Amino acid sequence: MPRATLDDDHLHPAIRERVAALHAGIVHEVQAALAAEAVVVVGMAQNPFPRRARRLLDAAGIRYRYVEYGSYFSQWRRRNALKMWSGWPTFPMVFVRGVLVGGFDELKALHDGGELRRLLA
């Protein structure tokens, strides 16, 4: 089931470009990382869960790219664009082969169940 988003027909023409361009750079940066790497972890400083995801991947010997945007005290507006784009409410955002698999808990479940290796095979 696709998630609901406000389509262009429900945005006044005068604001469509502004909505589309709002913090688009951060989304493009993540999309470029997804195109270049099999595993991408998007995180923020001071949050322990991105660190846990990276430790899990390091321990498993899985190569990944980590991109970090601000902390609890900075860049929250930019990070909000990622949340709106992905639909995922928290960090980290973990992508495998361009597919959002969730955060740390979901990554750990995939790893523990052996599915992460299968996705990367």
N, C-alpha and C positions, 0 to 999 in steps of 0.2 A: 504494500500500500504506500503510495507516495505521500510524503509529508506535505502539509499545506503551506504554500507561500503565496504572497500577494502577487498576482500576475499584472502585467502591464495594463490590461484593460481596467484595472482597479487603481491605477496610479494616474493622477492628472498629468497630461502631457508636459506641462511646464516643469515637473519635478522628476520625470523618469531618468534623465541623464544624471542628475545629481544623486539619485538613489543608486544607480548603477555604478557610479564612480566613487562613492564613499568608501574610503580606505581600500580601494581595489588593489593597491600595490601589495598589501600583505597577502591577499588571496593569490595573486599572481606568483609571489615568491614561493608559497607553499605548493602551488600547482607545478612550478618548475622543479622543486625538490621531488615531487611525486613522479615526475617524468624521468628523473635522473637516477632514482634509488628505489630498490625493492621495498625497503622499510624506512619509514619516516616517522619520527616522534616530534610532535610540536608541543613545546612546553613554555614554562615561564619560571623565572628565578624565584627562589624561596618556597616553591611548592614541592613537597617531598615526593609526590606521585610521579612526575616526569623523571626524577632521579631514580626511583624504584624501577620504572620501565627500562631505563638505560642500563641499570645494573643487571636486570634479568636478561636483557639481550646480550650484554657483555659476557655474562656467565655462560650463556648458551652458545657463544661464539658466532652470533648473528650480526652481520654488518648492517649498520643503519646510519641515517643522517639525522642529526638533532638540530632543530631550529628553535630558537628561544626568543620570545617577545616580552620584554619588560618583566615586571614583578607585580606583587600585590599593589604596589604604590605607583606604577607607571605603565603606560601603554594599554590601559584597559579598554580604551575606545577602539584602538586598532585590533586588539584581540576579540572584541565583540563582533567585528566584521567576520572573523573566522567562525565564531559560534553561529552567526546567522547563516553563513555560507554552508557549513557542514551540518548544522542541526544538532551538534554535540555540545552539551552545556558546560563541560569541564575540561581541564587539562590534566594529563596530556591528551592529545588526540593522536592516536596511533593508526597509521596507514600501512597496509601490506599490499603490495602490487597495485597501488592507487586506490584501494578500497579502505574506507574507514572501518576499523574493527572495534573501536571503542577507546577506552582508557586503560589504565594499568590493570584493573581487575579483569577486564575482558582479555587483555593480552596474556595475563597469567593463566587464565582458564584455557586459552588456545594453546599456550605452551605446555601446560600440564597434561592436556588431553592429546598432545601430539599433532594437533591440527596446524599449528604454526609452521612446523617443518613441511607438512604436506602442501600448504599454501605457497611455500617458497621453493618447492621442488620443481 
